[in-house]
């Protein structure tokens, strides 16, 4: 690489780094939210370095992310600033690595910069970056990108191959993203790598090694997700064909919120409208159409428009662990598509550059079209950046977090329930009751909400309303043990 090229790359990397840090600067003073309380603030096992390594440390999935909690706590204690700073720096690293990767893959600095720029400002990433507990999606993505960066070198030396596998293993111990990394390797070798006689490891041997790793990763994936998340699918009652319908329809929903990320929420109503999302509807056929068109476009663009084919392969392969083919915790969560969204960013960047090339060929009206194209891209980037900055504020504290979820998705029942629970733990009982009743006004068939109300009214000494609430819960679910026990306690109290 020439000195001038290195200088330009350095300047572009600095620009991407400054933008990535600047756009998440207002997230640095956010509080501990939801899982952060249990995983960091109230988890005494990570508060002592000596005790952690003597009693709790073990080699397991996610151990590197857990270690980051341990070391940051030793430095800063309960100061959330440093936890957020770590997430922001990880995200910045991912943006830079994406730029380097695209540059190596396609030898097009403009494309690489634009793809990384779109990725840097994308609002869909706020959940993974601004919520501390979701940061492992960024952490594992960093190792994913590092591993792939070494693997796609024009001449694959034994050293680069070993480093790629090493970072892949680190990725497996930091989060879930690296589980599909061997599949990306195989896809790259089969469809994108230029044949070279200088490769230290022959293709057949690489494919054998990577296929073995893929099998191990698949077993790893199945064991983790199935044991951890089977409970969620028991709640949603997805069985047989209805389960596959939900899986397919979720794909279209994800594509919509990646391209038009207008509203943020931990709980998207799509995933909790269990009476509709498991039925055949136009969204199902749209999803099937998207899959078939993507397959066609992948092979059609493979020779002349490789970034599009690579972006398609990237999206679907990295989306695979969160597609619900193997059950995951939530049917839809924005943090799941942190890494898959990079594939969409590549496609968008390439399409813009092709449009720019078409404008330059057209002699008539070229200046006006250039201005329009530049304005369109600038407005696109600014709109995404503005949304990201706005969303960061929504992670300020737990009340703001749930209230904005409700404002964005008024029919998101779980958000109402969690906000009510938050107020209850804060001792603001009347607020908890108010949000629980609002929740039931939206959908009265929620036995757990009736049960929570029964408990609160029992504690207030209002036995009549408490009995009514428990009875309503049991009308919906006769086997609801908590409601049965609660009603029994009410009856005993009434006899006194």
ZASEDREN-615822 format. One line per field, with one value per residue (C-alpha): residue number from 1; x, y, z; residue in one letter. Coordinates in nm, 2 decimals, always signed. Example, Ala and Ser with C-alpha at 12.3 -4.5 7.8 and 13.67 -1.06 7.14 Angstrom:
seq	1/2 $
xx	+1.23/+1.37 $
yy	-0.45/-0.11 $
zz	+0.78/+0.71 $
type	a/s $
This chain:
seq	1/2/3/4/5/6/7/8/9/10/11/12/13/14/15/16/17/18/19/20/21/22/23/24/25/26/27/28/29/30/31/32/33/34/35/36/37/38/39/40/41/42/43/44/45/46/47/48/49/50/51/52/53/54/55/56/57/58/59/60/61/62/63/64/65/66/67/68/69/70/71/72/73/74/75/76/77/78/79/80/81/82/83/84/85/86/87/88/89/90/91/92/93/94/95/96/97/98/99/100/101/102/103/104/105/106/107/108/109/110/111/112/113/114/115/116/117/118/119/120/121/122/123/124/125/126/127/128/129/130/131/132/133/134/135/136/137/138/139/140/141/142/143/144/145/146/147/148/149/150/151/152/153/154/155/156/157/158/159/160/161/162/163/164/165/166/167/168/169/170/171/172/173/174/175/176/177/178/179/180/181/182/183/184/185/186/187/188/189/190/191/192/193/194/195/196/197/198/199/200/201/202/203/204/205/206/207/208/209/210/211/212/213/214/215/216/217/218/219/220/221/222/223/224/225/226/227/228/229/230/231/232/233/234/235/236/237/238/239/240/241/242/243/244/245/246/247/248/249/250/251/252/253/254/255/256/257/258/259/260/261/262/263/264/265/266/267/268/269/270/271/272/273/274/275/276/277/278/279/280/281/282/283/284/285/286/287/288/289/290/291/292/293/294/295/296/297/298/299/300/301/302/303/304/305/306/307/308/309/310/311/312/313/314/315/316/317/318/319/320/321/322/323/324/325/326/327/328/329/330/331/332/333/334/335/336/337/338/339/340/341/342/343/344/345/346/347/348/349/350/351/352/353/354/355/356/357/358/359/360/361/362/363/364/365/366/367/368/369/370/371/372/373/374/375/376/377/378/379/380/381/382/383/384/385/386/387/388/389/390/391/392/393/394/395/396/397/398/399/400/401/402/403/404/405/406/407/408/409/410/411/412/413/414/415/416/417/418/419/420/421/422/423/424/425/426/427/428/429/430/431/432/433/434/435/436/437/438/439/440/441/442/443/444/445/446/447/448/449/450/451/452/453/454/455/456/457/458/459/460/461/462/463/464/465/466/467/468/469/470/471/472/473/474/475/476/477/478/479/480/481/482/483/484/485/486/487/488/489/490/491/492/493/494/495/496 $
xx	+0.00/+0.13/+0.21/-0.07/-0.32/-0.22/-0.26/-0.61/-0.71/-0.58/-0.78/-1.10/-1.05/-1.01/-1.33/-1.53/-1.39/-1.48/-1.83/-1.89/-1.78/-1.96/-2.29/-2.30/-2.16/-2.50/-2.53/-2.23/-2.43/-2.71/-2.80/-2.82/-3.13/-3.32/-3.06/-2.78/-2.92/-2.88/-2.58/-2.37/-2.50/-2.64/-2.40/-2.15/-1.96/-1.80/-1.73/-1.41/-1.14/-0.99/-1.32/-1.44/-1.13/-1.13/-1.50/-1.69/-1.46/-1.51/-1.46/-1.81/-1.99/-1.99/-1.70/-1.50/-1.80/-1.84/-1.47/-1.52/-1.77/-1.53/-1.24/-1.45/-1.60/-1.25/-1.18/-1.50/-1.74/-2.10/-2.01/-2.21/-2.00/-1.71/-1.94/-2.10/-1.77/-1.65/-1.95/-1.90/-1.54/-1.63/-1.88/-1.62/-1.38/-1.65/-1.71/-1.33/-1.30/-1.60/-1.43/-1.10/-1.28/-1.48/-1.16/-0.97/-1.26/-1.35/-1.05/-1.29/-1.22/-1.54/-1.76/-1.59/-1.62/-1.98/-2.08/-1.90/-2.05/-2.41/-2.33/-2.19/-2.50/-2.76/-3.03/-3.10/-2.77/-2.87/-3.00/-2.68/-2.46/-2.65/-2.79/-2.49/-2.62/-2.67/-2.30/-2.19/-2.35/-2.10/-1.82/-1.87/-1.91/-1.57/-1.41/-1.62/-1.49/-1.13/-1.14/-1.29/-1.04/-0.75/-0.93/-1.01/-0.65/-0.56/-0.30/-0.42/-0.10/-0.10/-0.04/-0.35/-0.56/-0.45/-0.53/-0.87/-0.95/-0.81/-1.04/-1.33/-1.28/-1.26/-1.58/-1.75/-1.64/-1.77/-2.12/-2.33/-2.22/-1.91/-2.12/-2.19/-1.84/-1.72/-2.02/-1.91/-1.56/-1.69/-1.92/-1.63/-1.40/-1.67/-1.81/-1.58/-1.21/-0.99/-0.80/-0.44/-0.16/+0.01/-0.25/-0.06/-0.36/-0.54/-0.91/-1.01/-0.83/-0.98/-1.33/-1.28/-1.15/-1.43/-1.70/-1.59/-1.59/-1.93/-2.07/-1.93/-2.08/-2.42/-2.42/-2.30/-2.58/-2.85/-2.74/-2.72/-3.04/-3.26/-3.18/-3.19/-3.50/-3.74/-3.95/-4.02/-4.17/-4.39/-4.53/-4.61/-4.75/-4.58/-4.60/-4.55/-4.64/-4.74/-4.38/-4.24/-4.49/-4.37/-4.01/-4.07/-4.28/-4.01/-3.77/-3.98/-4.03/-3.66/-3.59/-3.85/-3.71/-3.35/-3.44/-3.69/-3.59/-3.85/-3.94/-3.73/-3.85/-3.72/-4.06/-4.20/-4.57/-4.51/-4.36/-4.64/-4.95/-4.96/-5.32/-5.21/-4.84/-4.88/-5.15/-5.11/-5.12/-4.97/-4.65/-4.58/-4.59/-4.39/-4.12/-4.11/-4.08/-3.79/-3.60/-3.65/-3.55/-3.25/-3.13/-3.18/-3.01/-2.72/-2.63/-2.72/-2.49/-2.21/-1.98/-2.05/-2.19/-2.01/-2.08/-2.45/-2.40/-2.17/-2.41/-2.70/-2.49/-2.37/-2.72/-2.87/-2.58/-2.54/-2.92/-2.94/-2.88/-3.16/-3.41/-3.59/-3.51/-3.35/-3.56/-3.42/-3.52/-3.73/-3.90/-3.79/-3.51/-3.31/-2.98/-3.00/-2.95/-2.64/-2.41/-2.67/-2.74/-2.38/-2.49/-2.77/-2.53/-2.30/-2.59/-2.71/-2.36/-2.30/-2.64/-2.57/-2.23/-2.38/-2.64/-2.35/-2.17/-2.49/-2.52/-2.16/-2.22/-2.52/-2.39/-2.72/-2.82/-2.53/-2.46/-2.82/-2.84/-2.51/-2.64/-2.97/-2.78/-2.54/-2.83/-3.02/-2.72/-2.65/-3.01/-3.02/-2.71/-2.83/-3.17/-3.01/-2.77/-3.04/-3.25/-2.96/-2.88/-3.25/-3.27/-2.96/-3.16/-3.42/-3.17/-3.12/-3.30/-3.54/-3.86/-3.76/-3.67/-4.02/-4.22/-4.06/-4.12/-4.49/-4.49/-4.34/-4.56/-4.88/-5.00/-4.68/-4.83/-4.50/-4.37/-4.68/-4.63/-4.26/-4.32/-4.58/-4.34/-4.07/-4.30/-4.39/-4.03/-3.97/-4.26/-4.49/-4.79/-5.05/-4.85/-4.80/-5.17/-5.25/-5.03/-5.15/-5.52/-5.42/-5.25/-5.57/-5.78/-5.56/-5.59/-5.78/-5.66/-5.34/-5.35/-5.01/-5.13/-5.45/-5.24/-5.00/-5.30/-5.43/-5.10/-5.08/-5.44/-5.39/-5.09/-5.30/-5.56/-5.84/-5.94/-6.25/-6.06/-5.78/-6.02/-6.17/-5.83/-5.72/-6.05/-6.01/-5.66/-5.80/-6.08/-5.81/-5.57/-5.72/-5.38/-5.21/-5.04/-4.96/-5.32/-5.44/-5.21/-5.30/-5.68/-5.62/-5.44/-5.73/-5.99/-5.79/-5.76/-6.14/-6.22/-6.01 $
yy	+0.00/+0.34/+0.61/+0.82/+0.54/+0.47/+0.84/+0.85/+0.52/+0.67/+0.99/+0.79/+0.56/+0.87/+1.02/+0.70/+0.67/+1.03/+0.99/+0.66/+0.80/+1.13/+0.97/+0.76/+1.03/+1.10/+0.73/+0.74/+0.86/+0.60/+0.39/+0.02/-0.12/-0.44/-0.73/-0.49/-0.48/-0.86/-0.91/-0.63/-0.42/-0.71/-0.98/-1.01/-1.28/-1.02/-0.75/-0.92/-1.02/-1.27/-1.43/-1.44/-1.64/-1.87/-1.95/-1.85/-1.85/-2.12/-2.17/-2.12/-1.94/-1.56/-1.58/-1.30/-1.07/-1.17/-1.10/-0.75/-0.68/-0.81/-0.59/-0.27/-0.32/-0.33/+0.00/+0.19/+0.00/+0.09/+0.39/+0.32/+0.56/+0.31/+0.02/+0.24/+0.37/+0.01/-0.06/+0.26/+0.18/-0.18/-0.04/+0.20/-0.09/-0.27/+0.02/+0.05/-0.32/-0.32/-0.05/-0.25/-0.57/-0.41/-0.25/-0.58/-0.77/-0.53/-0.29/+0.00/+0.27/+0.47/+0.16/+0.06/+0.40/+0.44/+0.10/+0.16/+0.51/+0.38/+0.11/+0.37/+0.58/+0.31/+0.35/-0.03/-0.06/+0.15/-0.15/-0.34/-0.04/+0.18/-0.11/-0.25/-0.61/-0.62/-0.53/-0.88/-0.87/-0.59/-0.77/-1.09/-0.89/-0.74/-1.08/-1.19/-0.91/-0.96/-1.33/-1.26/-0.99/-1.23/-1.51/-1.30/-1.19/-1.23/-1.49/-1.71/-1.80/-2.06/-1.77/-1.59/-1.90/-1.97/-1.62/-1.64/-1.96/-1.80/-1.49/-1.72/-1.91/-1.58/-1.49/-1.81/-1.72/-1.36/-1.40/-1.58/-1.41/-1.63/-1.95/-1.90/-1.77/-2.10/-2.09/-1.74/-1.88/-2.17/-1.94/-1.70/-1.99/-2.13/-1.81/-1.51/-1.61/-1.57/-1.89/-1.87/-2.12/-1.94/-2.05/-2.24/-2.46/-2.63/-2.56/-2.92/-2.92/-2.58/-2.70/-3.02/-2.82/-2.56/-2.82/-2.98/-2.65/-2.57/-2.90/-2.82/-2.47/-2.61/-2.84/-2.55/-2.33/-2.59/-2.67/-2.30/-2.18/-2.48/-2.51/-2.13/-2.03/-2.32/-2.15/-1.85/-2.08/-2.25/-1.91/-1.84/-2.18/-2.20/-2.56/-2.73/-2.53/-2.22/-2.20/-2.19/-1.92/-1.70/-1.76/-1.66/-1.35/-1.23/-1.21/-0.95/-0.76/-0.74/-0.62/-0.35/-0.22/-0.23/-0.02/+0.20/+0.20/+0.46/+0.33/+0.17/-0.09/-0.39/-0.54/-0.51/-0.59/-0.82/-1.08/-1.07/-1.06/-1.44/-1.47/-1.32/-1.37/-1.75/-1.73/-1.74/-1.38/-1.17/-1.12/-1.49/-1.49/-1.16/-1.34/-1.63/-1.39/-1.21/-1.54/-1.65/-1.31/-1.30/-1.64/-1.53/-1.19/-1.37/-1.58/-1.31/-1.05/-1.30/-1.20/-0.84/-0.71/-0.91/-0.66/-0.73/-1.11/-1.08/-0.85/-1.10/-1.39/-1.19/-1.10/-1.44/-1.63/-1.39/-1.38/-1.76/-1.79/-1.55/-1.67/-1.89/-2.21/-2.28/-2.10/-1.78/-1.57/-1.32/-1.36/-1.01/-0.80/-0.52/-0.63/-0.96/-0.78/-0.57/-0.79/-0.89/-0.52/-0.48/-0.69/-0.44/-0.15/-0.30/-0.34/+0.02/+0.16/-0.04/+0.06/+0.43/+0.41/+0.24/+0.51/+0.77/+0.59/+0.60/+0.98/+1.04/+0.86/+1.07/+1.40/+1.58/+1.72/+1.55/+1.84/+1.86/+1.49/+1.49/+1.75/+1.56/+1.23/+1.40/+1.56/+1.23/+1.05/+1.34/+1.35/+0.97/+0.97/+1.27/+1.12/+0.79/+0.97/+1.19/+0.89/+0.72/+1.02/+1.05/+0.68/+0.70/+0.93/+0.66/+0.45/+0.72/+0.53/+0.24/+0.46/+0.65/+0.31/+0.16/+0.48/+0.53/+0.16/+0.23/+0.56/+0.39/+0.08/+0.16/-0.20/-0.36/-0.54/-0.66/-0.30/-0.20/-0.50/-0.43/-0.06/-0.15/-0.39/-0.13/+0.12/-0.16/-0.23/+0.15/+0.15/+0.36/+0.13/+0.35/+0.40/+0.02/-0.03/+0.23/+0.08/-0.27/-0.16/+0.02/-0.30/-0.50/-0.24/-0.33/-0.70/-0.85/-1.21/-1.18/-1.40/-1.29/-0.92/-1.02/-1.22/-0.92/-0.70/-0.96/-0.96/-0.58/-0.54/-0.82/-0.63/-0.31/-0.50/-0.48/-0.84/-0.80/-0.66/-0.90/-1.20/-1.06/-1.03/-1.38/-1.53/-1.35/-1.49/-1.84/-1.80/-1.75/-2.01/-2.27/-2.42/-2.09/-2.19/-1.84/-1.73/-2.04/-1.99/-1.62/-1.69/-1.94/-1.67/-1.43/-1.68/-1.75/-1.38/-1.33/-1.59/-1.41 $
zz	+0.00/-0.10/+0.17/+0.03/+0.06/+0.41/+0.50/+0.35/+0.53/+0.85/+0.81/+0.72/+1.02/+1.25/+1.11/+1.16/+1.52/+1.61/+1.46/+1.64/+1.97/+1.92/+1.83/+2.14/+2.37/+2.53/+2.63/+2.86/+3.16/+3.13/+3.43/+3.51/+3.34/+3.37/+3.36/+3.45/+3.81/+3.85/+3.63/+3.77/+4.06/+4.27/+4.16/+4.44/+4.26/+4.02/+4.29/+4.42/+4.17/+4.41/+4.50/+4.14/+4.02/+4.33/+4.33/+4.02/+3.72/+3.46/+3.09/+2.94/+2.67/+2.74/+3.00/+2.83/+2.86/+3.22/+3.28/+3.14/+3.41/+3.67/+3.56/+3.50/+3.85/+4.00/+3.83/+3.87/+4.10/+4.04/+3.81/+3.50/+3.29/+3.25/+3.15/+2.89/+2.77/+2.72/+2.50/+2.30/+2.23/+2.13/+1.88/+1.75/+1.70/+1.50/+1.27/+1.20/+1.14/+0.91/+0.70/+0.69/+0.60/+0.31/+0.19/+0.18/+0.03/-0.26/-0.28/-0.29/-0.03/-0.11/-0.07/+0.25/+0.40/+0.31/+0.44/+0.77/+0.79/+0.76/+1.01/+1.25/+1.26/+1.23/+1.50/+1.52/+1.71/+2.01/+2.21/+2.17/+2.25/+2.50/+2.71/+2.91/+2.93/+2.55/+2.49/+2.44/+2.09/+2.01/+2.18/+1.99/+1.67/+1.72/+1.73/+1.44/+1.22/+1.34/+1.26/+0.91/+0.84/+0.88/+0.68/+0.37/+0.32/-0.05/+0.03/+0.32/+0.51/+0.79/+1.04/+0.92/+0.93/+1.29/+1.39/+1.22/+1.42/+1.74/+1.71/+1.62/+1.95/+2.14/+1.97/+2.10/+2.45/+2.43/+2.27/+2.01/+1.68/+1.62/+1.61/+1.24/+1.15/+1.00/+0.77/+0.65/+0.60/+0.38/+0.19/+0.12/+0.00/-0.23/-0.38/-0.33/-0.28/-0.58/-0.65/-0.54/-0.57/-0.27/-0.01/+0.26/+0.34/+0.05/+0.00/+0.07/+0.41/+0.50/+0.42/+0.62/+0.92/+0.89/+0.85/+1.17/+1.35/+1.20/+1.34/+1.69/+1.67/+1.57/+1.87/+2.08/+1.95/+2.00/+2.36/+2.46/+2.30/+2.36/+2.73/+2.79/+2.59/+2.57/+2.84/+2.61/+2.35/+2.61/+2.69/+2.33/+2.25/+1.91/+1.78/+1.45/+1.14/+1.34/+1.48/+1.13/+1.03/+1.31/+1.21/+0.85/+0.93/+1.18/+0.89/+0.71/+1.03/+1.10/+0.74/+0.80/+1.12/+0.99/+0.69/+0.87/+1.24/+1.34/+1.69/+1.96/+2.21/+2.40/+2.34/+1.99/+1.97/+1.68/+1.91/+2.17/+1.95/+1.97/+1.83/+1.49/+1.42/+1.40/+1.13/+0.75/+0.62/+0.34/+0.56/+0.53/+0.15/+0.15/+0.36/+0.12/-0.17/+0.00/+0.05/-0.32/-0.45/-0.22/-0.35/-0.71/-0.65/-0.48/-0.78/-1.03/-0.88/-0.79/-1.09/-1.15/-0.82/-0.56/-0.27/-0.31/-0.31/-0.01/+0.18/+0.12/+0.24/+0.54/+0.64/+0.62/+0.77/+1.07/+1.12/+1.13/+1.51/+1.58/+1.32/+1.57/+1.37/+1.71/+1.98/+2.10/+2.40/+2.22/+1.88/+1.79/+1.95/+1.80/+1.96/+1.76/+1.43/+1.53/+1.31/+1.04/+0.98/+0.84/+0.54/+0.47/+0.51/+0.25/+0.00/+0.06/+0.02/-0.31/-0.46/-0.39/-0.56/-0.86/-0.88/-0.85/-1.14/-1.35/-1.28/-1.39/-1.72/-1.80/-1.95/-1.95/-1.61/-1.44/-1.20/-1.08/-1.03/-0.84/-0.60/-0.55/-0.49/-0.24/-0.06/-0.04/+0.11/+0.36/+0.47/+0.50/+0.72/+0.93/+0.98/+1.10/+1.33/+1.48/+1.55/+1.72/+1.94/+2.03/+2.12/+2.35/+2.58/+2.62/+2.81/+3.08/+3.35/+3.40/+3.41/+3.09/+2.93/+2.98/+2.92/+2.58/+2.50/+2.57/+2.38/+2.08/+2.10/+2.29/+2.25/+2.38/+2.68/+2.84/+2.87/+3.07/+3.29/+3.35/+3.41/+3.67/+3.83/+3.84/+4.02/+4.26/+4.35/+4.39/+4.65/+4.42/+4.45/+4.30/+3.98/+3.96/+4.00/+3.73/+3.47/+3.55/+3.49/+3.17/+3.06/+3.12/+2.93/+2.62/+2.68/+2.97/+2.90/+3.10/+3.40/+3.53/+3.54/+3.73/+3.97/+4.03/+4.10/+4.34/+4.53/+4.55/+4.67/+4.93/+5.07/+5.08/+5.28/+5.01/+5.02/+4.81/+4.50/+4.57/+4.55/+4.23/+4.07/+4.16/+4.04/+3.70/+3.67/+3.73/+3.48/+3.21/+3.34/+3.58/+3.66/+3.75/+4.07/+4.20/+4.16/+4.33/+4.63/+4.64/+4.64/+4.92/+5.12/+5.06/+5.18/+5.50/+5.57/+5.52/+5.79/+6.05 $
type	x/x/x/x/x/x/x/x/x/x/x/x/x/x/x/x/x/x/x/x/x/x/x/x/x/x/x/x/x/x/x/x/x/x/x/x/x/x/x/x/x/x/x/x/x/x/x/x/x/x/x/x/x/x/x/x/x/x/x/x/x/x/x/x/x/x/x/x/x/x/x/x/x/x/x/x/x/x/x/x/x/x/x/x/x/x/x/x/x/x/x/x/x/x/x/x/x/x/x/x/x/x/x/x/x/x/x/x/x/x/x/x/x/x/x/x/x/x/x/x/x/x/x/x/x/x/x/x/x/x/x/x/x/x/x/x/x/x/x/x/x/x/x/x/x/x/x/x/x/x/x/x/x/x/x/x/x/x/x/x/x/x/x/x/x/x/x/x/x/x/x/x/x/x/x/x/x/x/x/x/x/x/x/x/x/x/x/x/x/x/x/x/x/x/x/x/x/x/x/x/x/x/x/x/x/x/x/x/x/x/x/x/x/x/x/x/x/x/x/x/x/x/x/x/x/x/x/x/x/x/x/x/x/x/x/x/x/x/x/x/x/x/x/x/x/x/x/x/x/x/x/x/x/x/x/x/x/x/x/x/x/x/x/x/x/x/x/x/x/x/x/x/x/x/x/x/x/x/x/x/x/x/x/x/x/x/x/x/x/x/x/x/x/x/x/x/x/x/x/x/x/x/x/x/x/x/x/x/x/x/x/x/x/x/x/x/x/x/x/x/x/x/x/x/x/x/x/x/x/x/x/x/x/x/x/x/x/x/x/x/x/x/x/x/x/x/x/x/x/x/x/x/x/x/x/x/x/x/x/x/x/x/x/x/x/x/x/x/x/x/x/x/x/x/x/x/x/x/x/x/x/x/x/x/x/x/x/x/x/x/x/x/x/x/x/x/x/x/x/x/x/x/x/x/x/x/x/x/x/x/x/x/x/x/x/x/x/x/x/x/x/x/x/x/x/x/x/x/x/x/x/x/x/x/x/x/x/x/x/x/x/x/x/x/x/x/x/x/x/x/x/x/x/x/x/x/x/x/x/x/x/x/x/x/x/x/x/x/x/x/x/x/x/x/x/x/x/x/x/x/x/x/x/x/x/x/x/x/x/x/x/x/x/x/x/x $
